[in-house]
């Protein structure tokens, strides 16, 4: 038994294609209908405080809009560089996670991770903000990647080596985001980057993957931290 269920990768490609289509649409909107572009982003970007206000007032239409936004914001990007950086990292870290989960489960995990990352910012943010981008979902995938590396083996020593390098990189990213969030909250810098979304998403993905791997191990479907292989 090993730590993967499939070698077929398709969900990541589907997510990347959906994000690219959304980027093409919003770019066309920005250049051809500049007055409609901000309104579109406000409607389909995510404002967690709006959903929270709907819950407080039991306003079901507002709650519905908030839930819709928590999904649609995950496919919107500000520009090509924003899209490219997210999608490259999605491929780097997502392949291992999709191989473990399978395509359909990975797609659901991507959406759920993004929703948790978006709503989780209510714990770290003082003022309302409009969130767009796949970074919340991506962070959840990255967190799941780290948990998978820590708990399971790969199919080869090269697989294990890549996992260790990736985990070290993620540790650096997490420290950088925590430090940057501190600087923003203390007013030392200003930034449009949603550091809080990254942190919450990473934590959510990590713990969800931990729960999944432990459950699969108890069902004897995968092996956790096997003994080192010794050459004969």
Secondary structure, DSSP 4 states (H G I P E B T S, - for coil): --S-S-S---HHHHHHHHHHHHHHHHHHHHHH-HHHHHHHHHHHSB-HHHHHHHHHHT-HHHHHHHHHHHHHGGG--SSHHHHHHHHHHHHHHHHHHHHHH-HHHHHHHHHHHHHHHHHHGGGT-SS---B-SSHHHHHHHHHHHHHHHHHB--SSHHHHHHHHHHHHHHHHHHHHHHHHHHHHHTTS----S-HHHHHHHHHHHHHHHHHHHHHHHHTTSS-BSPPPP---
